[in-house]
């Protein structure tokens, strides 16, 4: 039991809250700038308001689903949390979205945006964040990206 507690504490310690520019550079290096028409500033804005750049962010929804990680990826559509019946379109366990290694989260966000309904399937309409022509350049100010 004691070793389980230590492992849980280590897992929690591996969470990361990115700084804005650090996150912008990570997204750019991962090919997110302009991916399926979503600008780098849109991604930075989206993740700022959805998770405050926190890889361990979780939001429990009234429909029984949960939003996971830095992108707040929903368990009903995109990952399997083994609590609700999931479509699991990203083919992953939701727990991998709660890691400082954001590879799975970025890959799943790319899958979300490729969906016929695009990112609107997930959180954008609720948060009202995808720019739709608004100037979001301030999210990249001073980042050198």
N, C-alpha and C positions, 0 to 999 in steps of 0.2 A: 504494500500500500504506500509506503514511504517513497519508493522509487517511482510510482505512478505520479505522486504529487510533484516530485522533482521534475519529471518529464513534462508535466503540464505547465509548470513554471517556466521551464526552458522554452516550450512552444509559445507561451504568451510573450516571453522576452524577445522572440524572433520577429514579432510584429514590427512594422516600420511605419512611421508617419513621415512622408516625404516632404521636403521643402519644395515650394512651388517650382523654382528653376531646376532643381535636381529632377523633379518629376517630368517637367517639360523636356529636358534632355533625354531622359530615359524613354519617353514616348517617341521622340523623334528618332532615336537610335533603333527603336523597335518598328519603324516604318509606319507610325500612326499619323504622321502629318499628311493630310489629304486622303487618308485611307477611306475609300468609298465615299469621297466627297466631304468627309468630316475633317475640319481643319484642326491643327495642333492646338490652337487657342480654344476651340470648342471642347476638345478632350480635357484640357486643363481646367476649363470652367466647369464642365460636367462633374469631374471628379472632386473639385473643390467643394461644390455644393452638395454632392451626394455623400461623400465620405470624409471631407476635409483632408484628403490625401492619406487616409489611414487604411492600411492593409487589413486591419482587424475589425473594421466597421461592420456592424450587423444591424439590420432593421427587420423587426417582426411585423408582418402585414396582417390586416384583419381577415384576409382570405386563407390564412394558415401558411402561406409561403413566407420565405425569408429572403432578404436581399443581403448578399455577401460581398465583402471586400471593398477594395478601392473604387471599383466601378459600380458597386451595389447590384451585382448580377443576381437575378431572381431564380429561386429554387424550383418554381413551378415550370418554367420554360427552359432554363439553360443548364442547370446542374442538379445533381441528386444529393439531397440532404438526408435521405432515408426516413423522412418524416411524412412527407406528402407524396402522392403519386406524381412523378415528374416526367416531363417530356425529355429532359436532359439532352437538349440539342447540342451542347458542347461536349457531351460524353465524358464528364468529369464528376468527381465527388466535390460537393460544395466546399468542403473543408480546405481543399487546395487553394481556394481563393482567399484564404485568411493567412497568407504567408508573406514574408518579406521578399521572397522570390516571386515576382509578379509575372513571370512568363506565362503561366496558365491563365491568369486574369486577362492579360493582353490578348492572348490567343482567343479566349472566349469573347472578349469585347469585339474583336475582329469578326467572329462568327455572328454575333448579334447584329452588327451593322450590315453584314451581307444578307441578312434575312430579307425576304420581300417587303416586310413592313419596316425594315431598317431599325435604327435605334429607337424609333418611336414605340417599338414593341416593349421596350424595357422602361426606362425612367424619364426620358426627355420630356414627354408631354406633361407629366406630373411636376417636374422641376422647372419646365419652361426654359431649358438651358441651351439647346442647340440654337445657334445664333440667328438663323433665318435672316441673315443680312446685317445683324447688329455688329458693331465694332467691338471685338473682344481682345484687341491687341494688348490691352493692359495686362492680361494674364501671362503675356510673354515678355513684358518690359524687363529689361536688364538681364535677361536669360542668355542672350547670345545665340539664339536658335533661329 
